[in-house]
């Protein structure tokens, strides 16, 4: 970045509760520059790497950054569902998590989890969540969903390059995923849970890499404000 003009590429470690647009607004205040954009939305519940482009010469390169591969760490809660796929939605216990006719919960073992994770590596089809920033007829999908409107989001092909189990202690599955741009990790989490015979939603999500950019080189808004 240019330390005199404050234009450049900023690596921001976004905190829980902030929207990507909140970060952009804060950066306008910090830099005094209006022409600012980000390269890849992070949901409010998510944390981690957000690339912020400051100045017209850098915002023009937004597509270049958007198309880069990404890496995330996520925690999946099994046995419960959320209409948004994350903690911000309506949470409910999944009846199918109990064996039919008994009160005994069917708990997948580590081998089951590893096998299911392995089945997602490669090119897969995903249906993005209705609570997403995708535009449907010119309007953000999440806005239409909040109004109770019914609509279809077409499936898309994405690539999962690696899917690693970090830790598993029922009902929580923590995993690391390397994937192509356009991959929805909330959808991936719900699909993993479904293949394990239950429902699930992400309790935590952290983006750690975008292309060659790493979270270890990022700063928080508080760091830049001090």
N, C-alpha and C positions, 0 to 999 in steps of 0.2 A: 504493500500500500504506500501511497505518497503521504508522508508524515506532515507535509506542509498544507496540502489541500484536503487531506483526510479522505481522498478518493481511493478506492481500491477494493480488494477482496478481503472480507472479514470472516473469520471462522468463529461462530458464536456457539457457546454451550447453552442451549435453551433450557430453561427451568420448567418444572411442573406448573401448570395453570396458565402459562403464557400461550397466546396464539402466535403464529408466525408473523401476523400483521402487527401484534403488540411489539415484537422485536424490531420490526421495520420502523414503527413510530418512534420508539426509543432511540434508534440509530439516527433518525432525522434530528432529534433533539441534541444528541451528542456531537454530531458532525456539522450540523447547520446546513446540510445538503438535502434538497427535496427529492432529487432523482435517486431513489433507492429501491431495490427489489431483492427478493430472496429466491433461492434455487432449490425448491422442494419443500412443500408444506410438512410441518410436524403438528400432529394433533395436540390440543392443550394438555392431555394427560401424559404425553410423551416428552422425553428429554433428549438432549444430545445435539449432534452437529447440525447446524443450520448455516449454510453459506449465504452471506449477505453481500450484495454488490452495491457499491456506493459510487455514484457518478455516472453520467450518461455513457461514457466510454466502456464502463463495466456492465451496466444493466443490459446493454446490447448483446452481451455474451451469455445471457440467462439460459438459453436453450442448450448451449454447450455444457453447462453444469447440470442441467436437469436430466440430461440423457445418460449421465454417468452411473455406473453400478454403485450399489450401496451395501452397507453392512449394518446389521442391527443385533441387539440382544433383547430378548423378550421373555416375559414370564406369563405362562398360560394357566389359568384356573380351570380345572376340570370339574364337571358335575354341576355347573351353573351356566346360565346363559345371560347375555345382555343384548338388548335390541340394537345397540350401537357397536357391539364387539369390544367394548372397553368399560372402565369403571364409571363413566359418565352416563351410561344408559340405565334402563330398568333391569335390575338383576333379579333372576328367579332361579330356584333350584330345579334341576332337570330330573323329572320322575324316572327316566330311563336309566339313571345312574344306580338304581336299586334293582336287584335281581327280582324277577317276576315271582310274586307269591311269597317273598321273604323280605326281611328288613336288612338283609346283608348287602352291602354296597359292593358292586363289581369293580374291583380296583385293578387297572392294568399294571403289569409288572414292567421292569426296566427293559426287558427284551421286547415286549410289545411296543413300548414307546420308541425304542431305537429302530425297530422294523418299520414302523409307521413313518418316522422322520425320513428314513432312507427312501421311502416310496415317493417322496416329493421332490427329490433331487432330479434336475433336468428341466425340460420344457413342460410347463403345466398350463392348464386353463384356470382362470380365476374369474369370479364374478365380484366386482368391486362392491363394497358395502353401500347401502342406500344413504347412510350417513357419511358422505364423502364430499369432496370439493369438485367432483366431476360435474360438468355442465350438461343438463338435459333440457333441450329446447331453449338454451340461453340462460337457464337458471341453475344455481348450484343444487345438487341433489339433496344435500342435507336440509336446505331450506324447504324444498318440496316435501321431504319426509316429515319435517316438523309440522307442516300444515295438514298432514294426514293424507296427502295425495298418493295415489297408486301409480307406479311407473316401473319400467323395466330398464335395467342397465345391462348392456350386452357383455358377454364374457370376453376376456382378452387373454392372449398368450403371454406368459412371462417366463423368465428363466431363473431357476434356483440352482446356484452353482455349488453351494455347500450348506448343509443343515446339521449342526452339531449340538448334541445334548450336553449342556453345561451341568445341570443338576436336576434330579427328579426325586421328590418326596411328595407323594399324593396328598393333596390334589394339585400341587404346583409343579409345572414343567418349565424349567428355564432352558432356553436354547439360543444359539447364535446362528444367524442366517446371512449368507452372501447372495445377493440377488440382482437382477436387472432393474433398471428404472421402471416405474409403473407397477411394481409389486406392492400389494396391500398386505401388511403383516397381520392386521386384524383378521382379514379373511383367511390367511394362512393358518392362524391360530385356531379359528373356528373349524376349518377343514381338517386340521390335525385331530381335534377333539372328536369330530364326527367319525373319523376312521378308527378311533379308539372306542367307538360305541357310545359316545355321550355328547354333551355340549360343552362349550368352553368360551371364555373371553380373556382378553389380555388385561392383566392387572398392571403391568409395567412394560414400557417400550423405550429403548434408548438407541439412537442412531450413532454409530461409532465411526463410520467411514463413508465418504462420498468420493468415488474415484481414488485419487492418490492423497486426498485430504483426510486427516485423522483427528479424532476428538481430543487427543492429547495435546494438540497445538491450538485448541480453541480457548477463548476467554468468555466469561460471563458478562452480561450487561453491567453488573456491579463492578467488575474489574475495569471496564472501559469508562465507567462514570466517575471512578475515584481519581 
